[in-house]
Amino acid sequence: MSNPAIISRNTEYYMDNLKVLKVENELFRMPIAPLVKASDYFKTLFQDASPATDDFGREEGSCDEFPIVIPDETAASFVRVLQWIYSKRTALKSFNDEAWIDCIRLSQKFLIPSLLNTATEKFSKADLEPMRMIEVCKQHHLKLTVARKAYSELCRRWEYLPATLKSNEYIALLQAREEIYRRKTTAASTPYCLECRKWVSCTEFSHRMALRIDSGTHEDVVDRVLENLTGVIN
């Protein structure tokens, strides 16, 4: 008679260890293994810390009446964390620019490197106003190169520079504009509507127009701006 086969639990898909989390006024119940694998925050929460118990001997997170509370977070934002960890394909398809900005904050709070890398990449290509992009980079201490698109846009526009720029940013961008202006004699130009905020030939008589120089990409000028501004965002 042959020996019976040894039955073992799959280490990844045997999900019997469920925890209840409370964010704002919503409860979430899920297996903790994916959270621990993706996030050092949850690894510390679930593995490195001893669970608390209540007067009835129940372990924290074991039921709706005694959940693990995630402080200082909204339920809507926390759902984005769960979508990334449990359904990454859905997250990649459904998140818009503002959602990716929120994901940058969430990834830094919950220590999720994979989310930070993807959110930063998506954000760097977002269709946002330059100052909005620069402000987000400063707020979340992102690398200066993430804001390259924003600084490139400011170099090429001929409207007033925003007053919220730092003095060294202001000087670097003025120098870049002067360099680009010197090249304009051989360049074609595109009209920029300051009211519509689009590169179009606007037909509204009351709208102010400016020009953007289209000769080449001027990436060398942008490179010098970023070099001069090292340390502004980093």
N, C-alpha and C positions, 0 to 999 in steps of 0.2 A: 504494500500500500504506500503510495507516494505521500511525502510530507505536504501538508497544506501550504498554499502560497502565503507569504507574509504580506499583510495588508498595511499600508502606511498612508499617512495623510500628506497630500500635496502641500508643500511649504508655501506656495503662492496662491492657490485657489481654494484651499479649505478655510473658508472665512467664517469661523464660528465666534471670533473675538470681536463682538460689536460693542461700540460705545455710543452713548447719547451725549451730544454737544448742544449747548444753548448759546445762540448768538442773537442779541436783542431779545425779542419775544418769540423766537422760532427754535424748535428742536430739530436736530439732525441725528439720525442713527445710521451708522455705517461701520464697515470693517476698518480696523485701524492700520492693517498692514500696508496698504498703499500710501496712507498719510505718513507713516513712519519712514517708508522708503524714499519718499519725495522730499520730505521736510525735516530739517534738524530741529525746528521748533516743536513739531509733534513727536519726534523721536525723544526729545527731553521730556515732553509732557507725559508720554505713555510708557516709556521704558526706563528712563533714568530717575524718575521721581516716584516715591512711594505713594500709592493711591490712598486718598482719604476715605474714611468710612463714617456713616451717620449713626445715630443712636440705635438704629435697627440692625446695624451690622452690614448695611448695604454699601458696596464699593461705589465710589464716585464714578458716574458715567454708566452705571449698570441699568438705570431705569429713568423714566421721564421725571420722576419725583426728585431725583438726585443727579442732575446732569453735570457735566463738566462745562463750566462757563468760560467762553472766549470773550474777554473784555475788550472794550473800545473798538468794536467792529460792527459793521452793518450786516444784516442777513443777506442783502442783495450782493454785496461785495464778496462775502464768504462763499456764496454759491459759485462765483467765478473760480475761486480756489478749488472747489470740489469738481467743477467741470473740467478744469485743467488736469487734475490728478486722476479722476475716474473716467473722463470722456474727452480726451485731448482733441480728438477729431472734431467734436462738436464745438469746442472752444475756438479752434482755428477757423472754423467756418462762420461762427456767429459773432465774434467780438469785433466791435468797431474801434475807431481811434481812441475814443474816450475810455472804452473798456480796457484797452491795452495800457493806457496811462495808469488806470487804477491797478492793473496787474503788476506794474512796476512797483508801486507802493506795497501791494500785497506780498509780492515775492521777497521784498526786503524785510517786511515784518515777520513773515512766516518762514524765512530762510529756505526758499525754493529756487535753487540755481537754474534749473531748466526753464522755469517760467520767466525768470529775470532775463535770461539770454534771448528767448523768443520775443518777449514783450518789448525789450529794448530794440531789437531788430525791426519789429513791426512799427514801433514808434518813430524810428529814424526815417522811415519812408512815408510817414503820415502826411496827409494834406492839411496842415495846420498853419496858422499865421506864425511868422518867424518868432515873434516875441513870446507867444504861447509855448512854442517848442523850447526856447531858451529858458524860460521860467521853470518849465517842468524839469529840465536837465539840472538846473541849479538846485531846485527843491529836493531832488532825489540823488544829488551828487553823482550824476552820470558822467561818463568820460566825455571830453570835449568833442570828440569826433562824432558823437551821436547827434549833436546839433549842427553838423556841417551843412545840411540842407538849409537851415535857417540863416546861418551866417552868409552862405552863398547868395541867398535871396536878398538879404540886406545890402550886400555888396553891389548888386546889380540894379537895385531900385534907385529912383531919383527923387523920392519923396523925403521929407524930413525924417531923420533918425529918431527913434523913440527916446523920450527923456529918461526912461527907466534903465537905460543901458549904463553900465559902469564906465568911468572915465577912460580906462584903458581900452575897453571895447569900442567906445565912441571914436577914439583917436585911430585905432587900427582900421575901423570901417571907413573913416574919412580918407585915410591913406589909400585904402583899396579902391574906393570910388574914384579918387584922383587918377590912379593908375589905369583903371578901366576907361575913364573919360579920355585919357591920352590916346587910347587905341580906337576911339570911336570914329575917327575920320575915314577909316576904311571899312566901317561896320554898317550892316543893315540894322534897323531898329524895329522894335515891336511896341505899339502903344499899350500903356498900362492905365486902367481906369482906377483912380484913387477911391472912388465911391463904391464901385462894384467889386473892387479888389480882384480884378481878373485881367489877364493879358488879352484884351480885346479892343477893337476899334468901336468905342462906345458912341452911340448916336444921341445920348442925352446931352442937350446943350449945356445944362447947368453942372454937369460932372467935370471934375478936374482930371486932366490927363497928364501922364508922364511917359518917359521912354525907358525901355530897358535895352541895353546893348546886347546884340545877339552874335557878335563876331567871336566865334570860339566859345569855349566853356569857361575860360578864365580860372581854371582850377588852380593854376600856379598862384594867382592872387589870393584865392581862398586859402590855399596852403599857408601862405605867409600870415594871413589873419589868424589862423588857428595856432600857428607857431608863436605869434606875438601874445596870444591870449592864454598860453599854457598856464594853468593854475587858476584861471577864472572860475571854471566849473569843476575841475578835478579836485 
